[in-house]
Amino acid sequence: MGHDEGDGFLSVSTVSTAPRPCGSESFEFTAAVWRSAAAEESAPGAGPSAGPGTREPTGTKVYVTTVGRMKLSPLVARERFATSPVARLATADPHGVPHAVPVTFAVLDDNLYFAVDHKPKSTWDLRRLRNIRDNPSVTVLVDHYDEDWSRLWWARADGRGEVLEDGEERLRAVESLCGKYDRHGQYEDCPPRGPVVAVRVERWSGWAFAQSRRDDPKDDGPK
């Protein structure tokens, strides 16, 4: 819903008596449309006003589409991201040629980790690692699709990647990955042995078709 404000006049750009647009079924409400006395007097056939600056509301049905309406807060985007099982990593080489692959990952604070593990690969000199060494700017995306489009959402992490060949941070990252995926037996006998990438997340963002109860920080009820 858009609106324009100026000199005592507020117009609602989506006022309509037409059938409700797609996605608006649960969001009908009555809005007060205010017009200044000056605006009423200037209208053709207008009667006497109640005095300068007086505003009178008129009840108007407004239908609001919800597509694109719900931005996730950084906190909620990070929470949804961290609990997802798989993400899509986007990198680019020094010439800007993009490359995208799915990755399994773990989140610790504002660091996102993924590793070169035992899943079949022809080499550990992967394009994603070469790209990150040459151009560390990366984007990592998770999303949820459902036949019921009111359940759609996505979350994104933008940051800078760093390849960890060894060291304490790499070990902590591997432990976190094992903790996330061991319950499915993926790393039970073969933890990641290759390089680990740490993405220093600078921005968490996301979108959802509609807000859920768990996303409302004011909702202290059962989750």
N, C-alpha and C positions, 0 to 999 in steps of 0.2 A: 504494500500500500504506500503510495507516495502522497506528499502534500506540499503545498506552497504557502508560505506565510508572508504577510506584508500589510502594513497599515490597517490592522484590525480585521483582516480577512484571512480565513483559513479555508481552503478548498480541498476536498478529498478526491484524489484523482481516480480512485477505483469505485466510486459510488455507482451502483448499477442495479436495475430491477430485472435484468436479464437472468437466465438460468445460471446457477452457480458454476464457476469455472472448475476445471479439473483440479483436485487436491484441496478444495476449500470446504468440504462437507462439514468438518468439525470446527470450523473457525468463523461461523456467522456471528456477527454481533451488531448492535445498534450504536451508531456513532452520532454525536452532536455536531452538526455543521454550523459554525458561527458566521454570521455576516454582520458587518458594522452598519450602523444606522446610515452612514454616508453612502455605503454601497447599495443599501436597499433603496434610498431616495433616488439614486442615479439610475436604478433599473426602470425600464419602461413600465408604465402603469402602476408604479409603486405608490402606496398610500402614505399617510403621515407616519413619521417615525415616533418612537417614544422619547427621543432626545438624543443629543450628540453622544456618540460613543456607546450607546446602548446596543447590546448584542442579544439576539434571541436564537436559541437552538432549535433546529428542526430534526426530528428523528429520521434517520436514513439507514436502510439496510446496506451493509458493506460486506462483501465477500472477499476473503483474502486467500490467495493461493500460497501454499507453503513451500513450493519448490524453491530451493536455494535460501531458505529463511533462517536456517539454524547453523551458525558458526560455533564450533566447539572451542571452549576455553583451552589454553595451553595445558592446564592440569588434566582436564578430561581427555584431550587428544592424546596426551602421554599415557594415561591409564589404559585407554582403548588400544593404543599401539602396543604397549608392553605385554598385554594379555593375548595378542594375536599369535597364531602359530607360524605364519609365514609372511614375508614382506617382499616388495619389489624394489630392487636397488637400481638407481639410475646414475650413471657416470658419463663422462665425456672425455675424449682424448684431447691433446693440446690444440687440435684443429677444430674442436667443437663437435666432432662426430659422436652421437649419443650411443649408449649401450645400456641395455636393461636386462636384468636377470632376477629370478626369485632367490631369496636367501632365507635360511633359518637364522634366528638372532636372539639376543637377550639384551635387556635394558637394565643398566645400573645408574641410578641418578639421571644425569643428562648425557650419559654415554651409551651408545648403541654398539653392540659387538656382533660380528659374525666371523666365521672361520672357514678355512679350507679344510674340509674333513674327508671322511672315507667314501663319500658318495663318488661314484665313478667319474674320473676326469683323466684327460690325456696328459695333463701337465699341471704343476702347481704355479707355473708362470701364466696366470690367468689374465685375461684382458681387463677384468675389473680391477685387479691389483696394479697393473701397468697404468691404467687410467688414473687411479687414485694417487699413485706416486708422481705422475706428471701434472695432474689437475685435481687437487683434493676436494673441490666443491662437489658435494653429492646430495641427492635427494632419495629418501627411502619412504615408500608408501605402503600402507595396509588398507584394505577395504573389505566391506561386507556387502554381499549381494543377496537379495531375497526376492522371490516372486512377488511378495508383498512389498511394493516399493516404499511404503511408509517406514520400512525397517532399514533402508539403505543408509550407509555412512562410510566415511573414509577418514583416515588420519595420516599426517605426513610429518616427517622429520627432515629438516634442512640443516646441513652442517658441513664440517670438514673432516675428511677421512685421513686416517694414519695407519700404515701397515706396521704391525708389531710382530717381529720375528721371534722374539724371546722376551724374558723379563717378568717381573712380578705382576704387572698389569695383564700381560697375556695369560698368565696362570689363573688370575682371578676371573678373567673373561671365560676361559675354558670351564672353570668350575661353575660359573653361572649358566653357561650353555648346557652343561651336563645336568644341572639341577632342573632346568626347564624341560629338557627332552628325555631324560633318563626314565621318567615315569612311563614312557612309551617304549623303552628298551632300545632307543636309537643309539645312545652312546654308552650303553652298559659295558660292553667289552672293547669299545674302540673310540675313546675320546678324540676330539680333533687334534691332529698332529701337525697340521700345516700352519701357515701364517694366520694371524687374527687381525681383522680390521676394526679399529676403534673409530666410530663416528662421533665427533664432538658436536652434539646437537645445539644449534644456535636458535632454532625456532621450531616449536611444536604448533601445528595447526590442524584443523579438520572441519568436517561438515557432516551434518546428519539431517535427514528429511524431517525428523521431529525429535524433540527433546524427550529423553526417558527419565524415569524417576531417579535413577542412579546418577544422572548428570546434574541434578539440581542440588547445589550446595546448601540450600535452605531446607531441603527435605531430610529430616532426621529420622524418618520412619524406617521400617524394615526394608532392606535392599534385596 
